């Protein structure tokens, strides 16, 4: 009985070891190519990120862009040297299997640590912020009818959004206003909507983003931004290097 028990324990240990190695393998890309950006993505300040099962394509992105995508944080929560927002890259990465987006976000974390030698710590900071709320008169949003990947298409005079949550919309707005945006709409689900900024575009330049948004959003989608302060957990980058060669 003792020998059988010991043999069973040994098999369990071996099985667990294989399982751990399998999980680790799934958390790194099989291959990843990083090159200097080949050019700007028109109308996008944050480049372009496309995700399909097991495949990630990022164009004209920064280390900061990668951190936002991989860790689910807003731009205002990231503190670091100028290089993390000034140096732009094209990244293509593939997994061995058709990994989910959540799995590939873990892989991106590993890629940043391995190829960019990224190291950071977290600390709480009080910052000026905006709350995304429902404007007087109520929401004018249209719930998404067709499921699909979330998308946002900018133009020189507006933006068209498909299958987006209010948390995702707040995250996008935080990059525009360069301040934390907290979703307090209480609106669940996903929505399709568009915003027309053409009346505020003069000589190719826009006015203060928060001012424009609070002129446009209440009338067109029934939302607004309310100023305030909030304490956020910031990611403070301690080290980042130019990416290692492919």
Buried (B, 14 or more C-beta within 10 A) or exposed (E): EEEEEEEEEEEEEEEEEEEEEEEEEBBBBEEBEBEEBEEEBEEBEBBBBEBEEBBBBBBBBBBBBBBBBBBEBBBBBBEBEEBBBEBBBBBBBBBEEEBBEEBBBBBBBBBBEBBBEBEBEEEEBEEEBBBBBBBEEEBBBEEBEEEEEBEBEBEEBBBBBBBBBBBBBBBBBBBBBEBBBBBBBEBEEBBBBBBBBEEBBEEEEBEEBBEBBBBBBBEBBBBBBEEEEBEBEBBBBEEBEEBEEE
